[in-house]
Amino acid sequence: MAREGPMPRSTASCLCVLTAFLFSSSVLSAAATEQSDGENKAPSPRATNGQPFPWDKMRLPETVWPLHYDLFIHPNLTTLDFTGTVQIQLEVLQDTSVIILHSRDLRISKAALLESSRILPLQVLEYPEFQLVALQADGVTFTQGSKCALYLEFAANLSESFHGFYKSTYRTSEGEVRVVASTQFEATSARGAFPCFDEPAFKANFSVRIRREARHISLSNMPKVKTVELSSGLLDDHFDMSVKMSTYLLAFIVSDFLSISKMSQHGVKISVYAVPEKIDQAEFALEAAVRLLDFYEDYFDIPYPLPKQDLAAIPDFQSGAMENWGLTTYRESSLLFDPKKSSASDKLGITMIIAHELAHQWFGNLVTMQWWNDLWLNEGFAKFMEFVSVNITNPELQVEDYFLGKCFGAMKVDSLSSSHPVSTAVENPAQIEEMFDDVSYEKGACILNMLRDYLTPEAFKIGIIRYLRRYSYQNTVNAHLWDSLTGICQSDDLDEGRLKGGFCSRGKSESAASKWFSEDELDVREMMDTWTLQEGFPLISVEVKGREVRLSQERYLKSEDPTQTSGFLWQVPLTYITSRSPTIHRFLLRTKTDVLYLPEEVEWIKFNVDMSGYYIVHYEGRGWDSIIHLLQRDHTALSRNDRASLTNNIFQLVSIGKVPLDKALDLSLYLSSETEIMPVIQGLYELVPLYKLMEKRDMEELENQMKGYIVDLFQDLIDRQTWTDDGSVSERMLRGHLLMFACVRRYPPCVRTATELFRQWKESDGNMSLPNDVSMAVFAVGARTEEGWDFLFEKYRHSLYISVKSRIKSALSISPLSHKLKWMMEQSLLGEVMKTQDLPYVVMMVSKNPKGYKHGWDFLRDNWGTLVKKFDLGSHSISNMVIGVTNQYSTREMLEEVRTFFNSLTKETGAELRCLQQSLESIEENIRWMDKNLPLLQGWLDRRGAKPGATAHTGA
């Protein structure tokens, strides 16, 4: 349920009724009784004081609805705590004797019902297990249709984690440690800063007042309207009332940040905030934000509804960024850029993250999912719009080269039996946190891209604008999106007459429907439900017999259990080209099997053109042989996306036994002629993991043969790379990948150049300017010695340039110095000389290092309790560490050790986390792969005459 428009703020209209009879605090409200499932649940929940708690569900009852919050917050950055008050205007939807709302780790000292002439104290019952509080008073009922106001006083410590209202610190160049207080409320942590109705559907308006010292500034979602100086010397900042929004989008910061600002073409003031010594690195983000916000206003044809948009770089931040309405927050590495120190990769990454958060101002903020089960409506759209927007605002970044990688990453998770549908039921905070994964983000974006290709970009754009207009300031479910994308040319009050010309005036033979099939009407909802309500994705098998193309679909699954692939059926928008026709042909596969007919026989056929669809393809019979022959003869006959997807698909088919390994390796031979970034990177992504599995076994000879083959495969391309920052963004990023790979693999020409550059840089005390795109390769070579490692770490400690620190950190973590790797993890956990926010990355990098992987597992296991408190159960950080530490194990001994530890966990410490099952499945798959394919790999390399190459003790 959601309501539009401004809400009343006065307490004088409070209409709560005092009844003539008593309602005992132990009696369930009528609404609570009505909403129960009739199940006998034992034992009944008990409040912390021992009284029965009058609500037994995780979700809030819909008996009252918040209209407006008047919130006062006073953080003390010396004592590291805060006090606050909140007055909540409510509308009563059903008669009830109790009000249930959220609170976590707050000390509520006063709760009252405000009436025009009196204050009625309320009893507070706390139920920490569900993070709920109940407010009630003897003799009081809240009657349907009335409005009333709650008043609460509370206090808490600033959180030591990365969520709620938490403490962040930074060190100045003089060594002074300064404190920042900042918020991160998504998904369920607004309740850790103030008592509230902390579910996305409970939208309301917010008026915020923040008390601070004169040496600080405060920020919130809306502009500051006034500052009042108190007799104590403290200052109260009053912020304008917000638009109607969910609690998770509220934000406030108290800091000593500085800012730079610029007006957008549409009159929005855009500002970037950062710690004083880094504000000179904010210009790039400011210019990008101005361009992107203007783009979205024009693209969506819906004005940005706030007068300002702030972007703040927070020194400690768990995720990449957060879309708080009007006050987006970021890791420093996701926002700060220096033209002289930052790489092409930094430029691309920062622009994409800003594009993501600003897309959320419409998808997520203006229109919000009803509940977290449909998180993908927020995150999938924002991830998808990154590519749509940046492709237009920054064409020089060539973002189209990187979308494929997102789909491949999603498929890696989605190919496991532990995957989940895009839209999946969730209830508790850990389950909600788990939704912030590759399925919600990357798969969501990839199926939207497929749908856009299916409908045509023009029709898709019309549909999503209709969706945003229909549901502004409201909450939605999947069906609302599909309905908005159906019947694009049917007029309603949201589709203006201009649509009748152009797209909608085309004849049927040109319509979006007829390009797929003409005998039926398009049913977007029916088709897309097959992609959002069931997990996994289809494997399309293609068999060509003359002019006849036989098609079949099944679930692609890396599992030995055939029962888990039955019962799955997708509506698959197939695209294909042939040796006789470069025109893209289309066919909607809606059944398990089907047949299409070509006008003439062909030498080869390629399905899923440019990987626009979220499926992989197996070419039966001589299909793969024809494609391999084509790639070896003239690989440019296919697009770079097609070449990358073929490389990905054939190696995925090896994993499930559809294609022998030697055929996949035969295809990889064409890569010696490849020059484009996406096919080269995909080749590395498929080949490098083969020797990474061996590094953690005692099979050095075969491991080195495989390493030698890969270096030899790309040697000509590596030799053509220059140690500069010249070229396009894609050329520069490819150069960085290749030289890093070559140096870590100890390819002599690369090591010689990098060693000399590191010597010169060290002799200049780090002042010499290194080419940014290749500096990590230089640092990686330098970090191989104790002296070089220590020198790099000192530069890491004192550098103000986030991009430089990030590259040094990566280089340090792939060093062969085992004791240093262990020390890095320990220091990252302490958070003094290395930021704890970087710990998941450090642990993952150390775990990929053959000299550190045992330390990585020991560290994760020994510090598990601390980690799940710091990063939250279900968080992407925990998942990344679990998967990153274990996904290259391939022995039954390690499988048993990992399983034993996971089995020792309780529900409270993560026993039910999805990532544990993903981890075990990955190890089991690695074992099966090694058992089956090691002899094939050895034989193929022997036949090729592959000799062990120069190798390092650590790998990329």
Secondary structure as UniProt FT lines:
FT   TURN            12..13
FT   STRAND          17..18
FT   TURN            25..26
FT   HELIX           30..35
FT   TURN            48..49
FT   STRAND          64..76
FT   TURN            77..80
FT   STRAND          81..92
FT   STRAND          99..102
FT   STRAND          107..114
FT   STRAND          119..121
FT   STRAND          123..127
FT   HELIX           128..130
FT   STRAND          132..136
FT   TURN            138..139
FT   STRAND          140..142
FT   TURN            144..145
FT   STRAND          147..157
FT   STRAND          164..171
FT   TURN            173..174
FT   STRAND          177..184
FT   TURN            186..189
FT   HELIX           190..192
FT   TURN            200..201
FT   STRAND          204..212
FT   TURN            214..215
FT   STRAND          217..220
FT   STRAND          224..229
FT   TURN            231..232
FT   STRAND          235..239
FT   HELIX           247..249
FT   STRAND          252..255
FT   STRAND          258..263
FT   TURN            265..266
FT   STRAND          269..274
FT   HELIX           276..281
FT   HELIX           283..300
FT   STRAND          308..314
FT   STRAND          321..322
FT   TURN            325..326
FT   STRAND          327..331
FT   HELIX           332..334
FT   TURN            339..341
FT   HELIX           344..360
FT   TURN            361..362
FT   TURN            364..366
FT   STRAND          367..369
FT   HELIX           372..374
FT   HELIX           376..393
FT   HELIX           395..397
FT   HELIX           399..401
FT   HELIX           403..414
FT   TURN            417..418
FT   HELIX           429..434
FT   HELIX           439..443
FT   HELIX           444..455
FT   HELIX           457..470
FT   TURN            471..473
FT   STRAND          474..476
FT   HELIX           478..484
FT   TURN            488..489
FT   TURN            493..494
FT   HELIX           497..500
FT   HELIX           502..505
FT   HELIX           508..510
FT   TURN            512..516
FT   HELIX           524..532
FT   STRAND          538..545
FT   TURN            546..547
FT   STRAND          548..555
FT   HELIX           562..565
FT   TURN            566..567
FT   STRAND          572..578
FT   TURN            579..580
FT   STRAND          581..589
FT   STRAND          593..597
FT   STRAND          605..607
FT   HELIX           609..611
FT   STRAND          616..619
FT   TURN            620..622
FT   HELIX           623..634
FT   HELIX           635..637
FT   HELIX           640..655
FT   TURN            656..657
FT   HELIX           661..668
FT   HELIX           669..673
FT   HELIX           677..695
FT   TURN            696..698
FT   HELIX           700..719
FT   HELIX           729..744
FT   TURN            745..746
FT   HELIX           748..763
FT   TURN            764..766
FT   HELIX           772..774
FT   HELIX           775..782
FT   TURN            783..784
FT   HELIX           786..798
FT   HELIX           802..813
FT   HELIX           818..830
FT   HELIX           836..838
FT   HELIX           839..848
FT   TURN            850..852
FT   HELIX           853..862
FT   HELIX           864..871
FT   TURN            873..874
FT   HELIX           876..886
FT   TURN            887..888
FT   HELIX           892..903
FT   HELIX           907..909
FT   TURN            910..912
FT   HELIX           914..944
//
